[in-house]
């Protein structure tokens, strides 16, 4: 029926209808192609948003990890600084062994050197020690000689990278002595057993 009507039309109208039909088909195809592209574009945008969100979360976690890493590095440096102030068990043993030899270099006469056994370290004497790897060790030392030689001797003992505590220092002239005082004192060291474990 449509075909019969088209045949009855003159050639100019048939061409116009054919052109309109072609345009209509092109519009339908364009709409289908465009719709497909829009769907893909929307999916790409949603995917991009998801990736961007995931990236922001990862970046935030990276920032948190970086902060934690900085804190860890600072604590590690702090631990190393504290460890440098402590003796290893071997260093403490060598230190106590050399005390008399050091005294002799200052023309002092060693009288006694009594070294204690290492003890559990506790900053609070009433509290139970928590750091099993820290110990203290002490030695009671007595020497005689000239006053300023004694002072130089004690200064050499304490001028070390590790902390050396001197307590109960007593310098006095023994009975009947006029020139060479006697010095007695206690040396206290903190020993970090973990330093020996690393070697």
Backbone bond lengths (Angstrom), bond angles and torsions (degrees), N, CA, C in turn:
res aa  C-N    CA-C-N  psi(-1)  N-CA   C-N-CA  omega(-1)  CA-C   N-CA-C  phi
1 X - - - 1.442 - - 1.530 111.19 -
2 X 1.328 118.31 -44.70 1.467 121.46 177.16 1.523 108.95 -66.04
3 X 1.332 114.36 -38.89 1.464 119.40 -179.15 1.528 110.27 -62.55
4 X 1.352 116.86 -41.43 1.463 120.95 179.39 1.527 110.87 -62.02
5 X 1.336 116.59 -41.54 1.454 121.13 179.43 1.523 111.09 -64.72
6 X 1.343 115.46 -38.49 1.464 119.57 178.99 1.528 110.97 -65.10
7 X 1.331 115.74 -38.29 1.470 119.85 -179.19 1.537 109.68 -65.20
8 X 1.317 116.69 -36.22 1.449 120.54 -178.44 1.522 112.52 -70.40
9 X 1.321 117.23 -22.70 1.473 121.33 -178.41 1.517 109.69 -74.57
10 X 1.319 115.13 153.44 1.459 117.29 177.03 1.526 109.77 -74.92
11 X 1.299 114.43 169.45 1.471 120.61 -171.89 1.520 111.81 -62.67
12 X 1.283 118.93 -38.10 1.454 122.07 -178.77 1.521 111.52 -63.17
13 X 1.315 118.95 -41.43 1.456 122.96 179.56 1.524 110.28 -70.21
14 X 1.362 115.30 -36.88 1.477 118.23 178.55 1.523 110.35 -62.29
15 X 1.328 115.80 -40.21 1.480 119.72 179.98 1.520 109.58 -65.60
16 X 1.339 116.83 -41.37 1.461 120.92 179.56 1.522 110.88 -61.98
17 X 1.341 115.58 -43.31 1.470 119.62 -179.99 1.527 110.11 -65.85
18 X 1.351 116.19 -40.45 1.474 119.89 179.07 1.527 110.62 -62.48
19 X 1.345 114.80 -42.08 1.485 119.19 179.13 1.523 109.62 -64.01
20 X 1.372 116.56 -44.25 1.472 120.01 178.72 1.528 111.37 -61.80
21 X 1.317 116.48 -40.69 1.470 120.19 178.63 1.512 110.74 -63.40
22 X 1.345 116.47 -41.28 1.474 120.63 178.83 1.519 110.22 -64.52
23 X 1.345 115.96 -41.67 1.467 119.91 178.53 1.525 111.19 -63.95
24 X 1.350 115.38 -41.98 1.469 119.61 179.17 1.532 109.71 -61.64
25 X 1.352 116.26 -43.22 1.475 119.90 178.89 1.525 110.57 -63.48
26 X 1.333 116.10 -41.06 1.468 120.91 179.15 1.519 110.48 -62.98
27 X 1.359 116.10 -40.88 1.470 120.18 179.21 1.528 111.15 -63.67
28 X 1.338 115.36 -41.48 1.470 120.01 179.42 1.532 109.47 -63.41
29 X 1.342 115.54 -45.88 1.476 119.55 178.38 1.522 111.14 -62.51
30 X 1.331 116.45 -43.59 1.467 121.07 -179.98 1.527 110.54 -61.49
31 X 1.360 114.97 -43.35 1.467 119.56 179.60 1.525 110.28 -61.81
32 X 1.345 116.22 -42.28 1.469 119.77 -179.58 1.526 110.55 -64.90
33 X 1.342 115.34 -44.38 1.483 119.74 -179.55 1.537 109.94 -64.95
34 X 1.358 114.92 -45.01 1.462 119.66 -178.51 1.525 110.74 -63.47
35 X 1.333 116.39 -43.30 1.472 120.31 179.32 1.524 110.14 -59.20
36 X 1.318 116.15 -43.53 1.463 120.89 178.90 1.539 110.30 -61.82
37 X 1.336 116.05 -42.36 1.466 120.55 179.46 1.520 111.21 -65.64
38 X 1.343 116.22 -40.77 1.466 120.57 179.39 1.528 110.17 -63.09
39 X 1.345 115.97 -42.89 1.467 119.93 178.83 1.526 109.76 -61.23
40 X 1.334 115.30 -44.25 1.470 119.07 179.28 1.529 111.52 -64.72
41 X 1.354 115.80 -40.03 1.455 120.37 179.27 1.536 110.83 -63.81
42 X 1.346 116.12 -43.42 1.462 119.71 178.42 1.537 110.95 -62.78
43 X 1.338 115.71 -40.61 1.467 119.93 178.68 1.528 109.98 -65.06
44 X 1.333 116.03 -40.57 1.465 120.46 179.12 1.530 110.38 -64.50
45 X 1.346 116.83 -41.13 1.461 120.43 178.22 1.525 111.39 -63.23
46 X 1.354 115.35 -43.89 1.474 119.43 178.73 1.531 110.29 -62.48
47 X 1.334 115.59 -41.88 1.466 120.76 178.53 1.527 110.44 -63.00
48 X 1.335 116.01 -43.00 1.467 121.59 179.52 1.526 110.30 -61.87
49 X 1.345 115.47 -43.99 1.471 119.64 178.88 1.523 110.63 -60.71
50 X 1.350 116.13 -42.59 1.466 120.25 178.25 1.519 112.37 -62.85
51 X 1.343 115.25 -43.16 1.473 119.98 179.30 1.520 109.91 -65.66
52 X 1.323 116.77 -41.51 1.470 120.80 -179.81 1.530 110.86 -62.96
53 X 1.342 116.20 -42.13 1.470 120.87 177.73 1.526 110.40 -62.80
54 X 1.344 115.16 -45.69 1.470 119.47 179.36 1.526 110.51 -62.07
55 X 1.332 116.30 -39.52 1.471 120.74 178.75 1.530 110.97 -63.69
56 X 1.353 115.76 -43.03 1.468 120.26 179.53 1.529 110.33 -62.74
57 X 1.348 116.00 -41.12 1.480 119.77 178.47 1.523 109.85 -64.29
58 X 1.364 115.50 -44.91 1.474 119.80 179.92 1.525 110.65 -63.38
59 X 1.340 116.01 -39.73 1.466 120.50 179.51 1.525 110.41 -64.28
60 X 1.348 116.25 -40.13 1.456 121.27 178.31 1.533 110.11 -64.66
61 X 1.346 115.98 -42.90 1.468 119.97 178.18 1.522 110.21 -64.97
62 X 1.334 116.26 -38.20 1.468 120.51 178.58 1.527 109.91 -62.70
63 X 1.341 115.15 -40.65 1.466 120.20 178.33 1.531 110.07 -64.03
64 X 1.354 116.32 -42.92 1.466 120.32 177.88 1.528 110.06 -63.65
65 X 1.335 116.15 -42.21 1.466 120.13 179.26 1.524 110.34 -63.60
66 X 1.336 115.95 -40.76 1.468 120.57 179.06 1.529 110.46 -62.19
67 X 1.348 116.48 -42.08 1.468 120.49 177.79 1.524 110.82 -63.01
68 X 1.348 115.78 -44.03 1.462 119.80 178.70 1.527 110.92 -62.92
69 X 1.332 115.31 -40.00 1.468 119.46 179.79 1.542 110.18 -63.44
70 X 1.334 116.59 -41.81 1.475 120.35 178.34 1.526 110.58 -63.00
71 X 1.348 116.21 -42.15 1.470 119.91 178.69 1.527 110.43 -63.37
72 X 1.334 115.79 -42.05 1.465 120.09 179.53 1.522 110.51 -62.90
73 X 1.339 116.53 -44.24 1.469 120.33 -179.63 1.530 111.05 -63.41
74 X 1.347 116.67 -38.87 1.465 120.48 179.05 1.526 110.73 -66.22
75 X 1.346 116.07 -42.84 1.475 119.84 178.57 1.531 110.54 -65.02
76 X 1.338 115.86 -36.85 1.465 119.37 178.72 1.533 110.49 -65.06
77 X 1.342 116.57 -42.27 1.471 120.27 177.35 1.531 110.73 -63.49
78 X 1.347 115.03 -40.98 1.466 119.66 179.15 1.529 110.40 -62.76
79 X 1.342 116.21 -42.20 1.466 120.44 177.84 1.521 110.70 -62.37
80 X 1.330 116.47 -42.00 1.473 120.03 179.30 1.523 111.16 -63.59
81 X 1.356 116.35 -38.33 1.471 119.68 177.34 1.528 110.62 -63.03
82 X 1.341 116.20 -42.79 1.462 119.82 178.73 1.524 110.72 -66.07
83 X 1.333 115.72 -40.73 1.471 118.90 -178.83 1.525 111.32 -65.48
84 X 1.332 116.89 -33.06 1.470 119.66 178.60 1.527 111.37 -65.80
85 X 1.331 116.57 -22.74 1.462 120.19 179.58 1.528 112.00 -84.09
86 X 1.333 116.50 -8.74 1.467 121.03 -179.49 1.527 110.20 -105.15
87 X 1.304 115.18 157.40 1.458 122.27 173.87 1.522 108.95 -91.80
88 X 1.308 116.83 151.76 1.459 119.37 163.94 1.526 106.24 -82.00
89 X 1.313 118.07 167.27 1.471 120.43 179.54 1.527 110.03 -60.52
90 X 1.340 116.43 -39.86 1.466 121.03 -179.59 1.529 110.87 -66.13
91 X 1.357 116.74 -42.66 1.468 120.72 179.48 1.531 111.21 -64.38
92 X 1.341 116.45 -39.48 1.468 120.35 179.22 1.525 110.25 -64.65
93 X 1.326 116.05 -44.07 1.463 120.27 179.75 1.530 110.61 -60.59
94 X 1.341 115.86 -43.62 1.470 121.03 179.43 1.532 111.10 -66.11
95 X 1.328 116.13 -39.20 1.465 120.81 179.12 1.527 110.80 -60.52
96 X 1.333 116.43 -50.11 1.470 120.12 -179.97 1.527 111.43 -64.44
97 X 1.332 116.35 -35.24 1.470 120.81 179.77 1.530 111.22 -64.39
98 X 1.341 116.40 -33.12 1.468 120.72 -174.34 1.534 114.82 -89.55
99 X 1.337 117.55 -4.91 1.472 119.33 -174.94 1.527 111.67 -56.71
100 X 1.326 118.17 -48.26 1.468 120.36 -178.29 1.527 111.64 -63.44
101 X 1.341 116.12 -38.87 1.467 119.79 179.00 1.523 110.79 -64.04
102 X 1.337 116.99 -39.53 1.474 120.97 177.70 1.521 109.53 -65.05
103 X 1.331 117.37 -42.27 1.470 120.95 179.08 1.528 110.78 -59.14
104 X 1.315 116.76 -40.64 1.470 120.24 -179.26 1.524 111.86 -64.69
105 X 1.346 117.51 -32.05 1.474 119.71 178.59 1.525 111.71 -66.77
106 X 1.328 117.90 -19.72 1.471 122.57 177.07 1.534 111.48 -101.04
107 X 1.330 116.45 18.41 1.470 122.20 179.30 1.526 112.42 59.95
108 X 1.316 115.64 30.90 1.454 120.37 177.58 1.521 109.31 -99.48
109 X 1.306 114.74 152.61 1.458 119.50 178.67 1.533 107.93 -103.89
110 X 1.341 117.17 112.86 1.471 118.91 177.27 1.528 109.66 -68.71
111 X 1.305 115.78 132.28 1.464 120.40 177.76 1.525 110.03 -100.40
112 X 1.341 115.53 -48.14 1.471 118.33 179.40 1.526 109.89 -152.77
113 X 1.309 113.61 158.57 1.472 121.27 176.24 1.524 105.81 -151.77
114 X 1.316 116.11 103.44 1.467 121.13 -178.35 1.529 107.84 -109.77
115 X 1.319 115.95 112.57 1.466 121.44 -176.89 1.525 108.87 -98.95
116 X 1.331 116.80 130.02 1.467 121.58 178.97 1.522 110.58 -82.98
117 X 1.312 115.56 167.01 1.460 121.26 171.52 1.534 108.57 -77.19
118 X 1.331 117.78 149.31 1.475 118.84 176.60 1.528 110.93 -60.26
119 X 1.335 115.49 142.15 1.469 121.61 -179.99 1.516 109.33 -121.26
120 X 1.326 115.45 155.17 1.467 120.49 175.93 1.519 109.04 -60.03
121 X 1.332 115.92 137.74 1.458 120.99 -177.89 1.519 109.60 -90.62
122 X 1.324 116.10 135.65 1.466 121.15 173.01 1.519 107.61 -149.75
123 X 1.340 115.97 125.32 1.467 120.00 178.52 1.520 109.84 -67.83
124 X 1.334 115.86 -35.77 1.459 121.46 177.51 1.528 107.57 -103.05
125 X 1.325 117.37 116.38 1.464 121.02 -174.00 1.520 111.99 -65.38
126 X 1.347 117.05 -27.42 1.461 119.38 -178.95 1.521 111.95 -82.04
127 X 1.329 116.77 -25.68 1.466 120.12 -178.85 1.520 110.42 -81.67
128 X 1.312 114.41 152.00 1.466 118.39 176.89 1.518 108.40 -73.95
129 X 1.328 117.91 141.43 1.467 119.74 -179.28 1.531 111.03 -64.81
130 X 1.315 114.92 134.52 1.466 119.97 -178.99 1.519 111.29 -101.55
131 X 1.341 117.23 -34.93 1.458 120.70 -178.55 1.525 109.69 -89.43
132 X 1.326 116.51 96.76 1.462 121.13 -178.27 1.518 111.98 -69.33
133 X 1.336 117.12 -18.71 1.469 119.63 -177.88 1.527 112.21 -85.60
134 X 1.353 117.54 -8.44 1.463 120.82 178.38 1.530 110.10 -102.84
135 X 1.314 115.51 133.47 1.466 120.96 177.12 1.521 108.60 -137.15
136 X 1.322 115.76 160.38 1.464 120.07 172.74 1.523 107.76 -116.21
137 X 1.311 114.72 149.03 1.459 120.51 176.28 1.520 107.38 -140.41
138 X 1.312 115.64 141.04 1.457 118.66 -176.94 1.520 110.74 -132.19
139 X 1.328 114.51 164.54 1.468 121.13 176.06 1.516 108.13 -143.94
140 X 1.336 115.60 137.29 1.463 120.68 173.52 1.522 107.11 -96.29
141 X 1.324 114.97 125.73 1.466 121.06 -173.60 1.521 109.65 -122.89
142 X 1.322 115.78 138.98 1.476 120.88 173.39 1.516 108.55 -133.35
143 X 1.353 115.96 132.64 1.469 121.60 177.23 1.520 108.90 -139.47
144 X 1.321 115.54 159.30 1.467 120.03 172.14 1.522 108.73 -126.82
145 X 1.315 116.03 152.14 1.456 121.30 179.18 1.509 109.73 160.67
146 X 1.319 116.14 -165.84 1.461 119.40 -179.99 1.530 110.10 -73.35
147 X 1.330 114.99 148.25 1.470 121.21 -174.07 1.534 112.05 -54.94
148 X 1.350 117.27 -51.48 1.467 119.70 -175.51 1.533 111.87 -69.77
149 X 1.320 117.61 -25.69 1.469 120.22 173.61 1.528 110.43 -68.76
150 X 1.333 114.52 -37.36 1.481 118.55 177.30 1.535 109.98 -63.79
151 X 1.336 115.65 -43.73 1.477 120.12 179.90 1.527 110.12 -62.31
152 X 1.326 117.61 -45.05 1.476 121.24 179.05 1.526 110.89 -62.63
153 X 1.323 117.01 -38.99 1.464 122.60 178.42 1.529 110.28 -61.61
154 X 1.329 116.53 -47.48 1.473 120.16 179.96 1.526 110.60 -65.02
155 X 1.346 116.60 -39.66 1.468 119.80 178.12 1.522 111.66 -60.79
156 X 1.333 117.06 -39.57 1.467 119.11 178.91 1.525 111.12 -65.87
157 X 1.323 116.34 -36.44 1.470 119.27 179.90 1.532 111.70 -64.32
158 X 1.328 116.25 -36.84 1.480 118.69 -175.63 1.523 113.34 -90.64
159 X 1.342 118.34 -16.26 1.466 120.48 -178.57 1.529 110.00 -87.04
160 X 1.305 114.59 76.51 1.468 122.40 -179.00 1.528 108.09 -136.77
161 X 1.338 117.30 160.92 1.478 117.92 175.35 1.533 111.13 -61.58
162 X 1.326 116.67 -34.30 1.462 120.60 177.21 1.521 109.65 -83.97
163 X 1.320 115.15 154.22 1.465 119.49 180.00 1.520 109.95 -79.67
164 X 1.308 115.18 130.88 1.463 122.23 175.77 1.518 106.67 -121.48
165 X 1.342 115.89 118.62 1.459 120.16 179.25 1.518 110.90 -94.60
166 X 1.322 115.27 134.00 1.477 121.09 175.99 1.524 107.34 -113.79
167 X 1.326 117.32 124.19 1.466 121.12 178.58 1.531 109.50 -131.13
168 X 1.317 113.84 166.96 1.478 121.67 176.64 1.532 111.97 51.39
169 X 1.326 116.35 42.36 1.462 120.40 179.43 1.530 109.96 -75.36
170 X 1.318 114.01 128.14 1.462 119.90 179.14 1.526 107.89 -137.82
171 X 1.347 116.14 119.83 1.465 121.19 177.32 1.531 107.39 -120.35
172 X 1.322 115.62 120.27 1.477 119.53 -178.40 1.524 109.25 -152.36
173 X 1.329 114.70 155.68 1.471 120.14 175.74 1.525 108.93 -79.74
174 X 1.331 117.13 126.06 1.472 118.66 175.91 1.527 109.42 -65.91
175 X 1.306 116.07 160.16 1.469 121.17 179.82 1.519 110.16 -58.33
176 X 1.321 116.31 130.62 1.460 121.84 178.55 1.523 114.12 83.18
177 X 1.336 118.27 -1.43 1.472 122.23 -179.13 1.520 108.73 -103.58
178 X 1.329 117.46 137.51 1.464 120.89 -178.15 1.524 113.72 -111.30
179 X 1.314 118.66 -23.53 1.472 120.52 -171.50 1.532 114.77 -120.05
180 X 1.276 117.69 -34.25 1.471 120.52 -173.38 1.526 111.71 -107.59
181 X 1.340 116.40 99.06 1.466 118.06 178.74 1.531 111.42 -71.09
182 X 1.300 113.62 162.73 1.472 120.93 175.20 1.524 107.29 -105.58
183 X 1.332 115.21 131.97 1.474 120.30 176.43 1.517 108.16 -113.72
184 X 1.296 116.02 132.51 1.470 120.39 173.05 1.527 107.19 -130.40
185 X 1.300 115.10 139.91 1.470 120.53 -178.79 1.522 109.44 -160.75
186 X 1.322 113.76 168.72 1.471 120.03 177.92 1.524 108.59 -116.97
187 X 1.326 115.60 134.87 1.468 121.95 177.30 1.519 107.61 -105.38
188 X 1.337 116.49 132.03 1.468 120.63 178.87 1.530 108.92 -122.87
189 X 1.321 115.77 128.73 1.468 122.79 177.98 1.522 109.63 -118.03
190 X 1.331 115.89 149.11 1.469 120.90 170.38 1.520 106.95 -103.57
191 X 1.338 114.68 127.38 1.468 120.84 -176.37 1.536 108.62 -110.43
192 X 1.320 115.15 129.80 1.463 121.55 177.15 1.532 107.87 -105.56
193 X 1.322 117.03 103.93 1.467 121.36 -176.59 1.534 111.96 -66.51
194 X 1.340 117.08 -22.70 1.473 119.31 -179.68 1.521 110.84 -67.10
195 X 1.347 118.05 -24.23 1.483 120.21 177.97 1.531 110.14 -65.91
196 X 1.350 117.04 -36.33 1.464 120.20 178.22 1.524 110.77 -70.31
197 X 1.347 116.10 -33.67 1.464 120.29 -178.31 1.517 111.45 -67.14
198 X 1.347 117.60 -28.93 1.482 121.63 -179.00 1.515 112.46 -73.78
199 X 1.324 116.87 -23.16 1.472 120.05 -174.76 1.510 110.94 -78.16
